[in-house]
Amino acid sequence: MNPAHCPCCGQRNQCAQAGAAAPVTECWCFGAAVDPEVLDSLPPEQRNSACLCPRCAQGLAPGTTSPSAD
């Protein structure tokens, strides 16, 4: 699994930690609310391996724009 891609949809997850050589202190995912149903839908081997993308983390359907992406 590529840590830079969302395990749910396969798109880039925009995570600053993904692929970083050293730990980062800021990323969108650190404070994001994640829809528990999305996490529950992932196979166990895909959990805690890569961040979801912002859209999937919110439980939005593919092609849907996040309300904060104005």
Residue frames as qw, qx, qy, qz and C-alpha x, y, z in Angstrom:
[[0.000, 0.888, 0.460, 0.000, 0.00, 0.00, 0.00],
 [0.383, 0.422, -0.015, 0.822, 1.26, 3.45, -0.93],
 [0.289, -0.521, -0.545, 0.590, 1.09, 5.69, 2.19],
 [0.011, -0.228, 0.110, 0.967, 0.54, 8.76, -0.04],
 [0.361, -0.148, -0.600, -0.698, -2.74, 7.38, -1.40],
 [0.600, -0.170, 0.317, -0.715, -6.13, 7.01, 0.24],
 [0.145, -0.076, 0.986, 0.008, -6.92, 3.34, 0.96],
 [0.456, 0.469, 0.607, -0.451, -10.59, 4.03, 0.24],
 [0.574, 0.758, 0.167, -0.261, -10.49, 5.72, -3.19],
 [0.823, 0.128, 0.250, 0.494, -6.84, 5.50, -4.27],
 [0.267, 0.880, 0.038, 0.392, -6.40, 9.25, -4.79],
 [0.406, 0.311, -0.451, 0.731, -3.56, 11.21, -3.16],
 [0.473, -0.639, -0.591, 0.136, -4.41, 11.70, 0.50],
 [0.077, 0.825, -0.048, 0.558, -2.61, 15.06, 0.92],
 [0.762, -0.633, -0.084, 0.112, -1.00, 13.83, 4.15],
 [0.112, 0.892, -0.414, 0.142, 2.21, 15.67, 5.07],
 [0.600, -0.500, 0.619, -0.081, 3.47, 12.62, 6.98],
 [0.918, 0.291, 0.269, -0.009, 3.15, 10.27, 4.02],
 [0.786, 0.465, -0.008, 0.407, 6.62, 9.64, 2.69],
 [0.083, -0.925, 0.255, -0.268, 8.25, 12.17, 5.01],
 [0.636, 0.306, -0.602, 0.373, 11.72, 11.19, 6.20],
 [0.162, 0.025, -0.641, 0.749, 11.10, 12.72, 9.63],
 [0.055, -0.624, -0.753, 0.201, 7.92, 13.17, 11.68],
 [0.042, 0.468, 0.227, 0.853, 5.91, 16.28, 10.80],
 [0.050, -0.219, -0.617, 0.754, 4.15, 18.52, 13.29],
 [0.418, 0.416, 0.214, -0.779, 1.29, 19.78, 11.13],
 [0.026, -0.065, -0.852, -0.519, -1.06, 18.09, 8.69],
 [0.519, -0.183, -0.206, -0.809, -4.74, 18.41, 7.83],
 [0.718, -0.164, -0.651, -0.184, -5.30, 14.87, 9.08],
 [0.300, 0.073, -0.707, 0.636, -4.06, 15.48, 12.64],
 [0.204, 0.157, 0.484, -0.836, -7.21, 17.34, 13.64],
 [0.442, 0.005, -0.520, -0.731, -9.69, 15.97, 11.12],
 [0.665, 0.008, 0.548, -0.507, -12.90, 14.30, 12.16],
 [0.177, 0.204, -0.876, -0.400, -13.09, 10.95, 10.38],
 [0.773, -0.066, -0.115, -0.620, -16.40, 9.27, 9.60],
 [0.479, -0.339, 0.789, -0.182, -16.27, 6.00, 11.61],
 [0.845, 0.341, 0.340, -0.232, -18.30, 4.20, 8.94],
 [0.563, 0.739, -0.366, -0.052, -15.54, 4.84, 6.41],
 [0.079, -0.578, 0.792, -0.183, -12.93, 3.30, 8.72],
 [0.681, -0.038, 0.660, -0.317, -15.20, 0.34, 9.44],
 [0.812, 0.523, 0.070, -0.249, -15.58, -0.27, 5.70],
 [0.315, 0.716, -0.622, -0.032, -11.82, -0.78, 5.21],
 [0.916, -0.028, -0.393, 0.073, -10.37, -4.29, 5.41],
 [0.681, -0.713, 0.036, 0.165, -8.30, -4.72, 8.61],
 [0.762, -0.059, 0.205, 0.612, -5.02, -4.89, 6.67],
 [0.310, 0.601, 0.227, 0.701, -5.65, -1.40, 5.22],
 [0.389, -0.893, -0.181, -0.134, -6.34, 0.29, 8.57],
 [0.497, -0.806, 0.217, 0.237, -3.55, 2.38, 10.11],
 [0.752, 0.055, 0.390, 0.529, -1.47, 2.02, 6.93],
 [0.239, 0.220, 0.294, 0.899, -2.28, 5.29, 5.14],
 [0.177, 0.355, 0.359, -0.845, -4.43, 8.35, 5.71],
 [0.374, 0.657, 0.652, 0.061, -7.76, 8.74, 4.02],
 [0.217, 0.329, 0.235, 0.889, -8.07, 11.68, 1.65],
 [0.148, 0.070, 0.352, -0.922, -10.05, 14.66, 3.00],
 [0.583, -0.022, -0.336, -0.739, -13.13, 13.70, 0.95],
 [0.678, -0.113, -0.722, -0.082, -13.22, 10.09, 2.12],
 [0.248, -0.022, -0.676, 0.693, -12.44, 11.07, 5.72],
 [0.336, 0.064, 0.217, -0.914, -15.66, 13.10, 5.70],
 [0.423, 0.265, 0.854, -0.148, -17.61, 10.21, 4.20],
 [0.429, 0.604, -0.049, -0.670, -18.38, 12.13, 1.01],
 [0.852, 0.360, 0.379, 0.019, -19.17, 10.29, -2.21],
 [0.569, -0.074, 0.425, 0.700, -16.56, 10.21, -4.99],
 [0.224, 0.476, 0.437, 0.730, -16.59, 13.41, -7.02],
 [0.300, -0.875, -0.374, -0.071, -18.16, 15.37, -4.14],
 [0.321, 0.548, -0.266, 0.726, -16.42, 18.56, -3.07],
 [0.429, -0.356, -0.609, 0.565, -15.77, 19.21, 0.59],
 [0.079, -0.921, -0.374, -0.074, -17.78, 22.15, 1.99],
 [0.416, -0.795, 0.116, 0.426, -14.50, 23.70, 3.18],
 [0.594, -0.009, 0.491, 0.637, -12.95, 23.55, -0.31],
 [0.283, 0.887, 0.326, -0.163, -14.55, 26.83, -1.48]]
